[in-house]
Amino acid sequence: MSVEKINSSENANFSHILSHATKVPGLIFISGQVPGDKDGKIVLGGIKEHAAQCIKNIGNVLEAAGSSWEKVVKVNVYLKDMDNFAEMNEVYEKLIPSPKPARTCIQAAKLPNDVDIEMEAIAAA
């Protein structure tokens, strides 16, 4: 079985600790994406802006892997505070194409760099 490690030049580079995605025949596993810009700086704003940036970052990785949001089959959302669920959903509903993929959303006690959201996905290749 072939295993390909993928990194998007549009996202911050953390290749010393992870790949943005791992592609195996038929599937792409996307690492958790935080609301950081290309330089790794957390974008300004609140949960809506941060959710949008996470979605953009996943989109960048999907493109680098030769896939797209239309091929995403599962999304995991990690929120620092579940009170942000409704606002995150507003952005998610608007930016993720329908039909929506399967999804899990949980509250996480602590996320990298104390961000308020992290998202990961699995897509068809």
N, C-alpha and C positions, 0 to 999 in steps of 0.2 A: 504494500500500500504506500502510495506517495504522500508525503507530508510537506506542505509548503508554508513557510513563515512569511507573513505579509506586513509591511509597514507603509502607511500613507505619508507622503511628503507634505501633505496639508495639515497634519497633526503634529503635536509635540513628540519628539523622539525620546523614547524610554527603552531603547533596544538593549541597554545594559541589564534590564530586569524583565522585559517582556516584549512580545511581538503584538502589534495591534490586532492581528488575527492569525489563526492557523487554519489552513485549507487542506481538507482531505477529500478524496473522491466523493463528490455530491454535496458536501457540507462546508460551511465557513463558520468558525467559532470566533466571535469578535470579543476582545477583551473589554473589560469595563472602561467606559469613557466618562471622564469628568468634564465639567464645563470650562475647560481650558482652551486658550487660543493656540495658534501654531507655535508660539514661543513658550507655551506651558503656563501662561498667566491666566488666572481665573477671570473670566469676563465679568464686567460690571453688571449689576442688576440683582434681581431676586430670583425666585424659583422659576418664573416663566422664562426669563432670559437664559437661565442656567439649563433648563430642560431643552430649550431650543438649541443651545450650543452642543449638548450631549447628542441630540438627534443629528445635528450637522456633522459632528465628529464621526458618528457611526456611519453616516452616509459617505464620508470621505474614505473610510476603510472599505466599505462595500464596493465603492467604485474601484479602488486599488486592487480589490480581489476579483473584479470582473462581475460583480453582482449588483443588486440594487435593493432599495427598501421594499419593492414589490415582491421580492423573493425571500423576505424575512419570515421565518416560521415561529420564532419565539423571542420575546424580549423580557429581560429582568430589569426592574427598576428598583433602586435602593434609595430611599429618602431618609434624610437625617431626622425629619419631623413629619409624621403622617398627617399633620394638620395642613401640609402643603399639597395633599393628594388632589384636591379639586382644581387648584391652579395648574398643577402639572398636567392634569388630564385635559384642561382647555388647550394647552399647547400641543400635547400628544395627539388629540383628536384632529386638530387642524393640520399638523405636519406629516402624520403617518398616513400613507395611502390606504384606502379601503379595498378589499376587506382587511381589517386589522389582524395582525398576527396574534397568536396566543401570548399571554402576558402574565407575569407575576409582579406584584409590587409589595415591598416590605419596608418597614422602618429599620434602619441599621443604626446601632449605637454610635458608631464612629466611622467616618469615611476618610479616604486619603486627603491630606491637607485640609481637613475639617470642612470639606465642601458639603453642600446641602443635597446633592443628587449625584448618582452614578448610574449609568445604564450600560447593559451588555446585550448582545443579540446572537442568534444563530440563524443562518440563512442558507438557502439552497445555492449551490455553486452554479 
